[in-house]
Amino acid sequence: MTARGTSAIALLALSLSIACNPPHASGNKDGKPRVALVLKTLNSPFFIEMQKGAVDAAVAQGIDLVVQAAEREVDSEKQMQIVENLIQTGIKVLLITPSGSREIVSVLAKANAAGIPIVVIDDRIDVEVAAEAGVKTVSYVGSDNVEGGRVAGRALVDMSGGKAAVALLEGIPGHETGDSRLRGFKEAIRDSPAIKVVTSQTANWERDQGFTVFQNMMQAHPEIDSVFAVNDIMALGAIEAIAAAGQTGKIRVIGFDAVDDARTAIEAGTMAASVAQLPAEMGRIAVESAAKILKGQPVPAEQLVRIELVKKAAAAK
Protein backbone atom coordinates (compact mmCIF):
# COMPACT_ATOMS: atom_id res chain seq x y z
CA MET A 1 0.00 0.00 0.00
CA THR A 2 1.27 3.48 -0.82
CA ALA A 3 1.87 6.13 1.82
CA ARG A 4 -1.00 8.11 0.32
CA GLY A 5 -3.31 5.09 0.60
CA THR A 6 -2.27 4.54 4.19
CA SER A 7 -2.89 8.16 5.07
CA ALA A 8 -6.33 8.07 3.47
CA ILE A 9 -7.30 5.13 5.66
CA ALA A 10 -5.88 6.89 8.71
CA LEU A 11 -7.89 10.02 7.95
CA LEU A 12 -11.06 7.95 7.56
CA ALA A 13 -10.41 6.30 10.91
CA LEU A 14 -9.78 9.73 12.42
CA SER A 15 -13.11 11.01 11.12
CA LEU A 16 -14.91 8.04 12.64
CA SER A 17 -13.16 8.63 15.96
CA ILE A 18 -14.20 12.26 16.03
CA ALA A 19 -17.78 11.32 15.11
CA CYS A 20 -17.89 9.00 18.13
CA ASN A 21 -16.51 11.74 20.39
CA PRO A 22 -18.72 14.85 20.03
CA PRO A 23 -16.64 18.05 20.17
CA HIS A 24 -18.77 19.66 22.90
CA ALA A 25 -18.01 16.99 25.50
CA SER A 26 -15.00 17.22 27.87
CA GLY A 27 -15.09 13.50 28.60
CA ASN A 28 -16.80 10.39 27.26
CA LYS A 29 -19.68 8.51 28.84
CA ASP A 30 -17.21 6.49 30.94
CA GLY A 31 -15.94 9.69 32.56
CA LYS A 32 -12.45 9.40 31.07
CA PRO A 33 -10.47 12.67 30.93
CA ARG A 34 -10.27 14.06 27.41
CA VAL A 35 -6.83 14.81 26.01
CA ALA A 36 -6.22 16.30 22.55
CA LEU A 37 -3.38 15.30 20.24
CA VAL A 38 -3.01 17.84 17.44
CA LEU A 39 -0.63 16.67 14.75
CA LYS A 40 0.84 18.62 11.84
CA THR A 41 -0.78 16.23 9.36
CA LEU A 42 -1.81 12.62 8.89
CA ASN A 43 -0.59 12.64 5.29
CA SER A 44 2.76 11.31 6.53
CA PRO A 45 3.79 7.85 7.78
CA PHE A 46 5.77 9.56 10.55
CA PHE A 47 2.69 11.13 12.13
CA ILE A 48 0.58 8.04 11.52
CA GLU A 49 3.10 6.11 13.63
CA MET A 50 3.02 8.82 16.28
CA GLN A 51 -0.76 8.56 16.38
CA LYS A 52 -0.58 4.78 16.84
CA GLY A 53 1.80 5.09 19.78
CA ALA A 54 -0.42 7.73 21.36
CA VAL A 55 -3.64 5.75 20.88
CA ASP A 56 -2.13 2.61 22.42
CA ALA A 57 -0.92 4.61 25.42
CA ALA A 58 -4.31 6.30 25.80
CA VAL A 59 -6.02 2.91 26.02
CA ALA A 60 -3.51 1.77 28.64
CA GLN A 61 -3.88 4.99 30.65
CA GLY A 62 -7.67 5.21 30.50
CA ILE A 63 -7.62 8.48 28.56
CA ASP A 64 -10.16 9.64 25.98
CA LEU A 65 -7.78 10.78 23.23
CA VAL A 66 -9.01 13.05 20.45
CA VAL A 67 -6.65 13.21 17.46
CA GLN A 68 -6.93 15.97 14.87
CA ALA A 69 -4.65 17.33 12.15
CA ALA A 70 -4.52 19.69 9.22
CA GLU A 71 -4.29 18.20 5.75
CA ARG A 72 -0.88 19.78 5.04
CA GLU A 73 2.11 20.32 7.31
CA VAL A 74 2.47 23.89 6.08
CA ASP A 75 -1.06 24.88 7.15
CA SER A 76 -0.33 26.45 10.53
CA GLU A 77 -3.49 28.57 10.28
CA LYS A 78 -5.65 25.44 10.09
CA GLN A 79 -3.79 23.93 13.03
CA MET A 80 -4.47 27.07 15.05
CA GLN A 81 -8.18 26.80 14.22
CA ILE A 82 -8.19 23.19 15.37
CA VAL A 83 -6.61 24.13 18.69
CA GLU A 84 -9.03 27.03 19.23
CA ASN A 85 -11.98 24.70 18.64
CA LEU A 86 -10.57 22.08 21.01
CA ILE A 87 -10.07 24.66 23.76
CA GLN A 88 -13.82 25.26 23.64
CA THR A 89 -14.55 21.56 24.19
CA GLY A 90 -12.97 21.52 27.65
CA ILE A 91 -9.97 19.30 26.94
CA LYS A 92 -7.81 18.65 29.98
CA VAL A 93 -4.37 18.52 28.29
CA LEU A 94 -3.12 19.61 24.85
CA LEU A 95 -0.45 17.56 23.08
CA ILE A 96 0.79 19.24 19.90
CA THR A 97 3.33 18.92 17.11
CA PRO A 98 3.53 22.59 16.04
CA SER A 99 3.14 23.39 12.36
CA GLY A 100 5.07 26.59 12.94
CA SER A 101 7.56 27.28 15.71
CA ARG A 102 6.44 30.91 15.90
CA GLU A 103 3.01 30.92 14.27
CA ILE A 104 1.41 28.55 16.76
CA VAL A 105 2.47 30.50 19.86
CA SER A 106 -0.54 32.83 19.91
CA VAL A 107 -3.04 29.97 20.13
CA LEU A 108 -0.94 28.24 22.79
CA ALA A 109 -1.32 31.42 24.82
CA LYS A 110 -5.09 30.91 24.58
CA ALA A 111 -4.68 27.34 25.87
CA ASN A 112 -2.64 28.70 28.78
CA ALA A 113 -5.36 31.25 29.51
CA ALA A 114 -7.91 28.43 29.60
CA GLY A 115 -5.77 26.56 32.14
CA ILE A 116 -4.89 23.75 29.72
CA PRO A 117 -1.40 22.22 30.22
CA ILE A 118 0.62 21.83 27.02
CA VAL A 119 3.07 19.13 25.94
CA VAL A 120 5.01 19.95 22.74
CA ILE A 121 6.09 17.05 20.54
CA ASP A 122 8.74 16.73 17.82
CA ASP A 123 9.15 20.42 16.93
CA ARG A 124 10.03 22.97 19.60
CA ILE A 125 8.30 26.33 19.75
CA ASP A 126 10.38 29.49 19.40
CA VAL A 127 11.73 30.34 22.86
CA GLU A 128 11.83 34.13 22.38
CA VAL A 129 8.38 34.37 20.82
CA ALA A 130 6.94 32.13 23.54
CA ALA A 131 8.56 34.24 26.26
CA GLU A 132 7.15 37.45 24.77
CA ALA A 133 3.68 35.89 24.72
CA GLY A 134 4.08 34.48 28.23
CA VAL A 135 3.48 30.95 26.96
CA LYS A 136 4.33 28.12 29.33
CA THR A 137 4.62 24.47 28.34
CA VAL A 138 5.02 21.49 30.65
CA SER A 139 7.33 19.32 28.56
CA TYR A 140 9.00 18.79 25.20
CA VAL A 141 9.01 15.25 23.78
CA GLY A 142 11.18 14.59 20.73
CA SER A 143 14.58 14.00 19.25
CA ASP A 144 17.76 16.05 19.36
CA ASN A 145 17.40 17.27 15.79
CA VAL A 146 20.80 18.95 15.71
CA GLU A 147 22.45 15.66 16.64
CA GLY A 148 20.31 13.88 14.05
CA GLY A 149 21.67 16.25 11.42
CA ARG A 150 25.19 15.50 12.61
CA VAL A 151 24.50 11.78 12.25
CA ALA A 152 23.43 12.35 8.64
CA GLY A 153 26.46 14.56 7.94
CA ARG A 154 28.90 12.06 9.41
CA ALA A 155 27.28 9.33 7.30
CA LEU A 156 27.86 11.37 4.14
CA VAL A 157 31.49 11.97 5.07
CA ASP A 158 32.00 8.22 5.52
CA MET A 159 30.10 7.21 2.36
CA SER A 160 31.72 9.79 0.11
CA GLY A 161 35.26 9.51 1.42
CA GLY A 162 35.05 13.19 2.28
CA LYS A 163 34.32 14.45 -1.24
CA ALA A 164 30.83 15.29 -2.52
CA ALA A 165 28.67 17.87 -4.29
CA VAL A 166 25.60 18.11 -2.08
CA ALA A 167 22.07 19.39 -2.54
CA LEU A 168 19.97 20.13 0.55
CA LEU A 169 16.20 19.79 0.65
CA GLU A 170 15.00 22.01 3.47
CA GLY A 171 11.75 21.94 5.42
CA ILE A 172 9.52 24.94 6.00
CA PRO A 173 11.68 28.08 6.31
CA GLY A 174 12.05 29.14 9.94
CA HIS A 175 10.75 25.78 11.14
CA GLU A 176 12.83 24.63 14.12
CA THR A 177 12.95 20.94 13.22
CA GLY A 178 14.31 21.35 9.72
CA ASP A 179 16.59 24.23 10.64
CA SER A 180 18.15 22.21 13.46
CA ARG A 181 18.76 19.20 11.22
CA LEU A 182 20.43 21.40 8.63
CA ARG A 183 22.57 23.03 11.28
CA GLY A 184 23.76 19.69 12.61
CA PHE A 185 24.46 18.41 9.09
CA LYS A 186 26.56 21.44 8.22
CA GLU A 187 28.48 21.12 11.49
CA ALA A 188 29.33 17.51 10.66
CA ILE A 189 30.72 18.28 7.19
CA ARG A 190 32.55 21.47 8.25
CA ASP A 191 35.91 19.74 8.57
CA SER A 192 35.58 18.10 5.13
CA PRO A 193 36.35 20.95 2.72
CA ALA A 194 35.90 18.72 -0.33
CA ILE A 195 32.24 18.29 0.55
CA LYS A 196 30.50 21.27 -1.03
CA VAL A 197 26.87 22.31 -0.61
CA VAL A 198 26.06 23.48 -4.14
CA THR A 199 22.37 24.28 -3.63
CA SER A 200 19.81 24.39 -0.84
CA GLN A 201 16.07 24.94 -1.23
CA THR A 202 12.86 24.21 0.61
CA ALA A 203 10.47 21.49 -0.53
CA ASN A 204 8.09 22.18 2.39
CA TRP A 205 8.28 18.60 3.76
CA GLU A 206 6.24 17.29 0.79
CA ARG A 207 6.95 14.47 -1.67
CA ASP A 208 5.63 16.22 -4.77
CA GLN A 209 7.74 19.27 -4.03
CA GLY A 210 10.72 17.05 -3.27
CA PHE A 211 10.39 15.66 -6.79
CA THR A 212 9.98 19.02 -8.51
CA VAL A 213 12.60 20.92 -6.53
CA PHE A 214 15.24 18.22 -6.88
CA GLN A 215 14.49 17.80 -10.58
CA ASN A 216 15.24 21.50 -11.01
CA MET A 217 18.36 21.18 -8.85
CA MET A 218 19.76 18.40 -11.04
CA GLN A 219 19.18 20.43 -14.17
CA ALA A 220 20.84 23.52 -12.70
CA HIS A 221 23.68 21.63 -11.01
CA PRO A 222 24.55 18.45 -12.94
CA GLU A 223 27.56 17.91 -10.66
CA ILE A 224 25.30 16.94 -7.72
CA ASP A 225 26.19 13.46 -6.46
CA SER A 226 24.53 13.57 -3.04
CA VAL A 227 21.37 14.94 -1.43
CA PHE A 228 20.36 15.33 2.19
CA ALA A 229 16.65 15.86 2.78
CA VAL A 230 15.51 16.85 6.26
CA ASN A 231 12.67 14.35 6.05
CA ASP A 232 12.12 11.09 4.18
CA ILE A 233 9.05 12.31 2.32
CA MET A 234 11.11 14.88 0.41
CA ALA A 235 13.91 12.34 0.01
CA LEU A 236 11.48 9.90 -1.61
CA GLY A 237 10.42 12.65 -4.00
CA ALA A 238 14.09 13.21 -4.86
CA ILE A 239 14.51 9.49 -5.53
CA GLU A 240 11.62 9.66 -8.00
CA ALA A 241 13.27 12.63 -9.73
CA ILE A 242 16.56 10.74 -9.90
CA ALA A 243 14.81 7.75 -11.48
CA ALA A 244 12.99 9.97 -13.98
CA ALA A 245 16.35 11.42 -15.02
CA GLY A 246 17.89 7.95 -15.44
CA GLN A 247 20.37 8.65 -12.64
CA THR A 248 19.43 5.90 -10.20
CA GLY A 249 22.54 4.65 -8.42
CA LYS A 250 24.53 7.76 -9.33
CA ILE A 251 23.26 10.10 -6.61
CA ARG A 252 23.30 9.06 -2.96
CA VAL A 253 20.25 10.10 -0.95
CA ILE A 254 20.17 10.53 2.82
CA GLY A 255 16.84 11.16 4.51
CA PHE A 256 15.49 11.61 8.00
CA ASP A 257 12.81 9.66 9.94
CA ALA A 258 13.38 6.12 8.54
CA VAL A 259 9.71 5.65 7.66
CA ASP A 260 8.70 2.35 6.10
CA ASP A 261 8.94 3.58 2.49
CA ALA A 262 12.43 4.90 3.21
CA ARG A 263 13.51 1.59 4.71
CA THR A 264 12.20 -0.15 1.59
CA ALA A 265 14.19 2.28 -0.58
CA ILE A 266 17.31 1.62 1.50
CA GLU A 267 16.87 -2.12 1.05
CA ALA A 268 16.40 -1.57 -2.70
CA GLY A 269 19.55 0.55 -2.85
CA THR A 270 17.84 3.75 -4.03
CA MET A 271 18.37 5.49 -0.68
CA ALA A 272 21.74 5.41 1.04
CA ALA A 273 20.56 5.99 4.61
CA SER A 274 18.05 7.66 6.88
CA VAL A 275 18.21 8.93 10.43
CA ALA A 276 15.66 6.99 12.47
CA GLN A 277 13.47 8.63 15.05
CA LEU A 278 10.83 6.84 17.08
CA PRO A 279 7.51 8.61 16.42
CA ALA A 280 5.42 5.92 18.13
CA GLU A 281 7.60 6.33 21.21
CA MET A 282 7.05 10.10 21.09
CA GLY A 283 3.30 9.55 20.99
CA ARG A 284 3.46 7.11 23.90
CA ILE A 285 5.59 9.38 26.08
CA ALA A 286 3.37 12.39 25.34
CA VAL A 287 0.19 10.57 26.41
CA GLU A 288 1.89 9.11 29.49
CA SER A 289 2.99 12.66 30.34
CA ALA A 290 -0.62 13.80 30.03
CA ALA A 291 -1.66 11.04 32.44
CA LYS A 292 0.93 12.26 34.97
CA ILE A 293 -0.21 15.85 34.57
CA LEU A 294 -3.81 14.82 35.24
CA LYS A 295 -2.69 13.08 38.44
CA GLY A 296 -0.66 16.07 39.56
CA GLN A 297 2.61 14.18 39.15
CA PRO A 298 5.85 15.84 37.97
CA VAL A 299 6.86 15.58 34.31
CA PRO A 300 10.40 16.26 32.98
CA ALA A 301 10.72 19.50 31.06
CA GLU A 302 12.53 17.66 28.25
CA GLN A 303 12.10 14.04 27.20
CA LEU A 304 14.36 12.96 24.35
CA VAL A 305 13.98 9.76 22.36
CA ARG A 306 16.98 8.07 20.80
CA ILE A 307 18.06 8.40 17.17
CA GLU A 308 20.12 6.10 14.97
CA LEU A 309 21.34 5.78 11.41
CA VAL A 310 19.63 3.17 9.26
CA LYS A 311 21.66 1.81 6.33
CA LYS A 312 21.06 -1.18 4.08
CA ALA A 313 22.36 -3.78 6.54
CA ALA A 314 19.92 -2.47 9.15
CA ALA A 315 17.04 -1.46 6.91
CA ALA A 316 14.80 -4.28 8.09
CA LYS A 317 15.47 -3.41 11.75
C-alpha positions in Angstrom: 0.0 0.0 0.0 1.3 3.5 -0.8 1.9 6.1 1.8 -1.0 8.1 0.3 -3.3 5.1 0.6 -2.3 4.5 4.2 -2.9 8.2 5.1 -6.3 8.1 3.5 -7.3 5.1 5.7 -5.9 6.9 8.7 -7.9 10.0 8.0 -11.1 8.0 7.6 -10.4 6.3 10.9 -9.8 9.7 12.4 -13.1 11.0 11.1 -14.9 8.0 12.6 -13.2 8.6 16.0 -14.2 12.3 16.0 -17.8 11.3 15.1 -17.9 9.0 18.1 -16.5 11.7 20.4 -18.7 14.8 20.0 -16.6 18.1 20.2 -18.8 19.7 22.9 -18.0 17.0 25.5 -15.0 17.2 27.9 -15.1 13.5 28.6 -16.8 10.4 27.3 -19.7 8.5 28.8 -17.2 6.5 30.9 -15.9 9.7 32.6 -12.4 9.4 31.1 -10.5 12.7 30.9 -10.3 14.1 27.4 -6.8 14.8 26.0 -6.2 16.3 22.5 -3.4 15.3 20.2 -3.0 17.8 17.4 -0.6 16.7 14.7 0.8 18.6 11.8 -0.8 16.2 9.4 -1.8 12.6 8.9 -0.6 12.6 5.3 2.8 11.3 6.5 3.8 7.9 7.8 5.8 9.6 10.5 2.7 11.1 12.1 0.6 8.0 11.5 3.1 6.1 13.6 3.0 8.8 16.3 -0.8 8.6 16.4 -0.6 4.8 16.8 1.8 5.1 19.8 -0.4 7.7 21.4 -3.6 5.8 20.9 -2.1 2.6 22.4 -0.9 4.6 25.4 -4.3 6.3 25.8 -6.0 2.9 26.0 -3.5 1.8 28.6 -3.9 5.0 30.6 -7.7 5.2 30.5 -7.6 8.5 28.6 -10.2 9.6 26.0 -7.8 10.8 23.2 -9.0 13.1 20.4 -6.6 13.2 17.5 -6.9 16.0 14.9 -4.7 17.3 12.2 -4.5 19.7 9.2 -4.3 18.2 5.7 -0.9 19.8 5.0 2.1 20.3 7.3 2.5 23.9 6.1 -1.1 24.9 7.2 -0.3 26.5 10.5 -3.5 28.6 10.3 -5.6 25.4 10.1 -3.8 23.9 13.0 -4.5 27.1 15.0 -8.2 26.8 14.2 -8.2 23.2 15.4 -6.6 24.1 18.7 -9.0 27.0 19.2 -12.0 24.7 18.6 -10.6 22.1 21.0 -10.1 24.7 23.8 -13.8 25.3 23.6 -14.5 21.6 24.2 -13.0 21.5 27.6 -10.0 19.3 26.9 -7.8 18.7 30.0 -4.4 18.5 28.3 -3.1 19.6 24.9 -0.5 17.6 23.1 0.8 19.2 19.9 3.3 18.9 17.1 3.5 22.6 16.0 3.1 23.4 12.4 5.1 26.6 12.9 7.6 27.3 15.7 6.4 30.9 15.9 3.0 30.9 14.3 1.4 28.6 16.8 2.5 30.5 19.9 -0.5 32.8 19.9 -3.0 30.0 20.1 -0.9 28.2 22.8 -1.3 31.4 24.8 -5.1 30.9 24.6 -4.7 27.3 25.9 -2.6 28.7 28.8 -5.4 31.2 29.5 -7.9 28.4 29.6 -5.8 26.6 32.1 -4.9 23.7 29.7 -1.4 22.2 30.2 0.6 21.8 27.0 3.1 19.1 25.9 5.0 20.0 22.7 6.1 17.1 20.5 8.7 16.7 17.8 9.1 20.4 16.9 10.0 23.0 19.6 8.3 26.3 19.7 10.4 29.5 19.4 11.7 30.3 22.9 11.8 34.1 22.4 8.4 34.4 20.8 6.9 32.1 23.5 8.6 34.2 26.3 7.1 37.5 24.8 3.7 35.9 24.7 4.1 34.5 28.2 3.5 30.9 27.0 4.3 28.1 29.3 4.6 24.5 28.3 5.0 21.5 30.6 7.3 19.3 28.6 9.0 18.8 25.2 9.0 15.3 23.8 11.2 14.6 20.7 14.6 14.0 19.3 17.8 16.0 19.4 17.4 17.3 15.8 20.8 18.9 15.7 22.5 15.7 16.6 20.3 13.9 14.1 21.7 16.2 11.4 25.2 15.5 12.6 24.5 11.8 12.2 23.4 12.4 8.6 26.5 14.6 7.9 28.9 12.1 9.4 27.3 9.3 7.3 27.9 11.4 4.1 31.5 12.0 5.1 32.0 8.2 5.5 30.1 7.2 2.4 31.7 9.8 0.1 35.3 9.5 1.4 35.0 13.2 2.3 34.3 14.4 -1.2 30.8 15.3 -2.5 28.7 17.9 -4.3 25.6 18.1 -2.1 22.1 19.4 -2.5 20.0 20.1 0.5 16.2 19.8 0.6 15.0 22.0 3.5 11.8 21.9 5.4 9.5 24.9 6.0 11.7 28.1 6.3 12.1 29.1 9.9 10.8 25.8 11.1 12.8 24.6 14.1 13.0 20.9 13.2 14.3 21.4 9.7 16.6 24.2 10.6 18.2 22.2 13.5 18.8 19.2 11.2 20.4 21.4 8.6 22.6 23.0 11.3 23.8 19.7 12.6 24.5 18.4 9.1 26.6 21.4 8.2 28.5 21.1 11.5 29.3 17.5 10.7 30.7 18.3 7.2 32.5 21.5 8.3 35.9 19.7 8.6 35.6 18.1 5.1 36.4 21.0 2.7 35.9 18.7 -0.3 32.2 18.3 0.6 30.5 21.3 -1.0 26.9 22.3 -0.6 26.1 23.5 -4.1 22.4 24.3 -3.6 19.8 24.4 -0.8 16.1 24.9 -1.2 12.9 24.2 0.6 10.5 21.5 -0.5 8.1 22.2 2.4 8.3 18.6 3.8 6.2 17.3 0.8 7.0 14.5 -1.7 5.6 16.2 -4.8 7.7 19.3 -4.0 10.7 17.1 -3.3 10.4 15.7 -6.8 10.0 19.0 -8.5 12.6 20.9 -6.5 15.2 18.2 -6.9 14.5 17.8 -10.6 15.2 21.5 -11.0 18.4 21.2 -8.9 19.8 18.4 -11.0 19.2 20.4 -14.2 20.8 23.5 -12.7 23.7 21.6 -11.0 24.5 18.4 -12.9 27.6 17.9 -10.7 25.3 16.9 -7.7 26.2 13.5 -6.5 24.5 13.6 -3.0 21.4 14.9 -1.4 20.4 15.3 2.2 16.6 15.9 2.8 15.5 16.8 6.3 12.7 14.3 6.1 12.1 11.1 4.2 9.0 12.3 2.3 11.1 14.9 0.4 13.9 12.3 0.0 11.5 9.9 -1.6 10.4 12.7 -4.0 14.1 13.2 -4.9 14.5 9.5 -5.5 11.6 9.7 -8.0 13.3 12.6 -9.7 16.6 10.7 -9.9 14.8 7.8 -11.5 13.0 10.0 -14.0 16.4 11.4 -15.0 17.9 8.0 -15.4 20.4 8.7 -12.6 19.4 5.9 -10.2 22.5 4.7 -8.4 24.5 7.8 -9.3 23.3 10.1 -6.6 23.3 9.1 -3.0 20.2 10.1 -1.0 20.2 10.5 2.8 16.8 11.2 4.5 15.5 11.6 8.0 12.8 9.7 9.9 13.4 6.1 8.5 9.7 5.7 7.7 8.7 2.3 6.1 8.9 3.6 2.5 12.4 4.9 3.2 13.5 1.6 4.7 12.2 -0.2 1.6 14.2 2.3 -0.6 17.3 1.6 1.5 16.9 -2.1 1.1 16.4 -1.6 -2.7 19.6 0.5 -2.8 17.8 3.7 -4.0 18.4 5.5 -0.7 21.7 5.4 1.0 20.6 6.0 4.6 18.0 7.7 6.9 18.2 8.9 10.4 15.7 7.0 12.5 13.5 8.6 15.1 10.8 6.8 17.1 7.5 8.6 16.4 5.4 5.9 18.1 7.6 6.3 21.2 7.0 10.1 21.1 3.3 9.5 21.0 3.5 7.1 23.9 5.6 9.4 26.1 3.4 12.4 25.3 0.2 10.6 26.4 1.9 9.1 29.5 3.0 12.7 30.3 -0.6 13.8 30.0 -1.7 11.0 32.4 0.9 12.3 35.0 -0.2 15.9 34.6 -3.8 14.8 35.2 -2.7 13.1 38.4 -0.7 16.1 39.6 2.6 14.2 39.1 5.8 15.8 38.0 6.9 15.6 34.3 10.4 16.3 33.0 10.7 19.5 31.1 12.5 17.7 28.3 12.1 14.0 27.2 14.4 13.0 24.4 14.0 9.8 22.4 17.0 8.1 20.8 18.1 8.4 17.2 20.1 6.1 15.0 21.3 5.8 11.4 19.6 3.2 9.3 21.7 1.8 6.3 21.1 -1.2 4.1 22.4 -3.8 6.5 19.9 -2.5 9.2 17.0 -1.5 6.9 14.8 -4.3 8.1 15.5 -3.4 11.7 
